[in-house]
Amino acid sequence: MTETTFDDFGPSKVVQLYSAKEGVRAIVVIDNTALGPAIGGVRVSPTVTMQEVCRLARTMTLKNSIAGLAHGGAKAGIVAHPDNPNKERVFRVFARMMRELTEYIPGPDMGCNETSMAWIHDETGRSVGLPEELGGLPLDKLGATGFGVAECAEVAASFADIKLSGARFVIEGFGSVGKAAARFLAAKGAVLVAASDSRGAVHDPSGINVDELIEVKQQTGSVMNYGKVASMPSAEIFGVPCEILIPAAAPDVIHGGNAGIIRTRLILQGANIPATVQAEAQLHSRGILVVPDFIANAGGVIMAAMEYAGKNEQEAFAAITERIRKNTRLVLEKAASEQSLPRLAADTLARERVTRAMSYRDF
């Protein structure tokens, strides 16, 4: 097990949970609560690790801070397969084990959805991203994160000297976030030329019909069943020429081993921590603009915070548009003026707000 690294921000709590009777194992990391109770998703994966959850929790601290939310950052990981037939039981046991961690508000992440949040809420009385029937704003159904990515693209395009209408884009990870991002970008006139999931990728330089691809994915479970275009292994999608690349799935999919083959002008990080630090530096040196995760994909947590505050769908989407557009411009202007990595500029701005909040706290 990798030892947890602590710094001036946290993490404030690192908790391992295990039910010997049920065989349910999980990790909860509450990174920082200076701004308020911590919101962060529950990731379900058989390979999720303590280190990954710690990194994701810190990303949530920065994301919530720069989005101007009254929430700190946290994350949870359940060590299980997303397709576990006993998923409800797993979530209910997890919820009971973390019920006393009252400063943590769970939300949906990879491997779960609003139904999972309903189970947690039934056990603990707190979660976000709930079904509409329970008064929630279902983040995946509404496409909140993907909507935010598209709003980010509209601002970032000019910084990368791209005209969004007609721009070719690639989605790595055609899941909830990827599908929504594709739908909203297509509505802005951008052209999807490649998409991938765990089984492979499809590519057509002349463009792929987004609605048809979404239908195929929903009906069959994979983009590979979209038989109208060429297919390729998932890893080869990073070499597809495009103006905009959106990694929207797992961590560290862009790394030193494949950053060199990427042929794009703008990367919008739809997933959390999808690129290593070394890869981002390498891409920056090649003139590729990379908008970091906690700027580009903040739409989901903004909507979650709006739900928690009792706001409606219209108010939530308005907040996503206003905050992501403002922060994208602010970060990219700062990075350009300082000739620095966008992540460094974003990190500095996010940390300033957390640091000020911590100065008022006595813990």
Secondary structure, DSSP 8 states (H G I E B T S, - for coil): -------SS--SEEEEEEETTTTEEEEEEEEE-TTSSEEEEEEE-TT--HHHHHHHHHHHHHHHHHTT-S--EEEEEE-S-TT-TTHHHHHHHHHHHTTT-TTEEEEE-TT--HHHHHHHHHHHS--SS--GGGT---HHHHTHHHHHHHHHHHHHHHHTT--STT-EEEEES-SHHHHHHHHHHHHTT-EEEEEEETTEEEE-TT---HHHHHHHHHHHS-GGG-TTSEEE-GGGGGGS--SEEEE-SSTT-B-TTTGGG---SEEE--SSS-B-HHHHHHHHHTT-EEE-HHHHTTHHHHHHHHHHTT--HHHHHHHHHHHHHHHHHHHHHHHHHHT--HHHHHHHHHHHHHHHHHTT---
